[in-house]
Amino acid sequence: MRLDDERQSDNVEDRRSTGGGFGFPGGGGRVRLGRSRGGMGIGGIILLLAISYFLGFNPLDMITGGGRSLAPGGQRDVSTRQIPGQGGGASDAGKVFVSKVLHTTERTWAKVFQEQLHRSYIPPKLVLFSGYVRSACGMAQAAMGPFYCPGDRKVYIDLSFYNDMKRKLGAPGDFAQAYVIAHEVGHHVQNLIGIADKVAAARRRMSKAEANALSVRMELQADCFAGIWGHDNRNLLDRGDLEEALNAAAAIGDDRLQRRSQGYVVPESFTHGTSAQRVKWFRIGFETGNMKACNTFTSRRP
């Protein structure tokens, strides 16, 4: 992914020097991240679900703003290949990278909101933290992965998650890392246009299985919105980025992750969608660039 000529966003809040406010050291590195050819390759919607299967909690609580109080957790090391170096500061490559990616989402959604919704876009803040962090949605550990909190309109990420992407999920590479942010910004878009509130209210009136099915549609729409971001930034992609993104999206579908973690799948417990669904909706957004095409809630078969 070619980000050398991109400017940095002004909407990054770095809490790593205090571990999200509780005394953990931070990390960082170099901005031009080379593409790794090992494993599954770049891309996909690598968010809360992946780690949750190994740790036994439901990441949807954070996405829907329900909040979750977690005990403090230890910090994990950051991959020196993906984000070399340690330490905070303006020259820290991890911060520069996510700041540049965030700027691309701001440019995309300002354009899309104006052209398709005839309204102004209000960008989210992106919070960098280490170990664990306090948000308007409650306490969160780094092990939960990146998340969006609608209560304060902020995206939260511990950069050590990028190490998990490479080692645990087989999804290394700079476009995969950028896509993490784009997906969470997709949840911010849902919040701005009122979808998040409607889904949260509907889920409270449903059975667990019905609520899970609705959550799948919400996640798939965020996948599609991330695809819109990809569509608008095609000029930044290196050759092979799209294919690697689709491969990584498939790698973190509910069905594949459940089979990997427990040896079988439980469809009624899905909260993010199957591998095929995630690939489908990212591709729809990427190919059309149109928000109307991302209406997963009225689709007969998401």
C-alpha positions, 0 to 999 in steps of 0.5 A: 500500500503506497502511503508515502505521499499521504498526510497524517490525520489530526484525529489521533490520540496517543495514550501509549505512554501511559498505557491508556491512562494506567502506566504501560509503555508504548510502541511504534516503528517505521512508516513504509511497511513492506508487504510480507508474502508469507501466510494468507497475505494482506487484507480482510476484516481482522477485528474483535472476533478473531481473538475472542474465539481463543479467549472466550468472550463476545466482542460484540459488546464493544461494537454495540456500545454495551461496554465490558469491564475487564481486568488489566492485562499484560502488554504483548510485544509488537512485531519488529517486521510489521512495525519496527522499533519501540517508543512513542513520539511524532516520528514513531512509525506505527503512529504515522502509519495509522494516522495516514490510513485514518486520513484516507478514511476521512477523505473517502467518507467526506466525499461519500457523505457529500455525494451520496448523503448530501451531508457533512462527515464527522470523523472519529478520533483514533486512540492508540493504547497499550495493554488496556484502555478506558473508553465510554464503552467500558474497560478493554484489554488489548486482547480484544483487538481493535474496536469502535465505541459509539459512546465517544465516537472513537476507534481504539487500537493497540498496535500489538494486534498487528503482531497477532494478525501475522502470527495467529491469523496468518494475515500479515501486510500493510493493507491488512493493517489498514483494513482493520482501521477501515472496518472500525471506521465503517462502524463509525459511519453506521453510528453517524447515520443511525444504524448502530442505535437501531440495531442495539435497540432491536437486539434488546428485544430479540432472542440470542440467536436472532440478535446474533443474526442481526449482528452478522448483518451489521458486521457485513455492512461494515465490511462493505463500507470498508470495501467502499474505502478500498474502492476510493483508494484503489490508486494506493494499492500495490499489485495483488493487494485486493486478492490478498485482502479477500483471502484474509477476509475468508481466513477470519470468517466465523465458520473458519475461526470456529472450526479452527478453535473448537473443531466444529461450527455453531451457525446460530452463534455467528456474530460476524458472518461466514468467510464467504459472506465477508468476502462477498460484502467487501467485494460489493463495496469495493466494486460499487463504491455505493452505500446503497449497495451495502444494505445488508439488512434488506438482503434476503441472503446476507 
